[in-house]
Amino acid sequence: MTTRRVVVTGASSGIGEATARRFAADGWDVVAVARRAERLEALVADIGGTAVVADLTVQADVDALAARVEVLGGAQALVNNAGGAFGLASVEDGDAEDWRRMFDINVLGTKRVVQALLPILRRSIPEGGAATIVGVTSIAGHVAYVGGGGYNAAKFAERALFEVLRLELNGEPIRVIEVAPGMVHTEEFSLVRFGGDQDRADAVYEDVPDPLSADDVAEAIVHATSLPPHVNLDLITIKPVAQAAPYRLAKGPLRVAE
């Protein structure tokens, strides 16, 4: 395999789109995966590569994705970015359907994609090289916070999935990298979480000095994937300087203490 190819899920917006663009700029052939065909087609028209429309909660779509990657000639890297949060309610008041949706895309969707593409990644490893699996989780998978119940639970589970996968693949030339972002200001994450309430979504970032951009996270993903094949960055936690923890966030300009 002479072409470096990466599969990026959730590539229609936010971190996924930024990651696809970064890889393409670095000379990778990108397989961009998401549910929204128009956004994907616009992306690949701009950066090249292949658009695959797929709902990762549907096994048949994941199987079709794997078949397409196989026909293209395999892939050396997989970025599991698709995911999302729904609601900010307490455990007591939260909607069980929101929890089910979060587990389905963040955990089961990731499991489906890894299971389907892992054999292809193995066959695509170049002599002396390695395959790379990146999981974009969240600091919500490491630190609990009030109102985070469902999302915390899903991301803790996704984090465990990648930690177990790394143990299971020990001895093979396959890297498993977890990237856990903190506050990232994207066009859709909070908007989706709050059911389309733009004012509530905007309030999340109000007066926060320099939250991360999607491109900040994409740069970390591409950097970790591009390191020599014997180097594995097990966990990359990336937060804005203004964020010490999910529940500890500076507002207003950062100032040196007097």
Secondary structure, 3 states (H helix, E strand, C coil): CCCCEEEEECCCCHHHHHHHHHHHHCCCEEEEEECCHHHHHHHHHHHCCEEEECCCCCHHHHHHHHHHHHHHCCCCEEEECCCCCCCCCCCCCCCHHHHHHHHHHHHHHHHHHHHHHHHHHHHHCCCCCCEEEEEECCHHHCCCCCCCHHHHHHHHHHHHHHHHHHHHCCCCCEEEEEEEECCECCCCHHHHHCCCCHHHHHHHHCCCCCCECHHHHHHHHHHHHHCCCCCCCCEEEECCCCEEECCEECCCCCCCCC
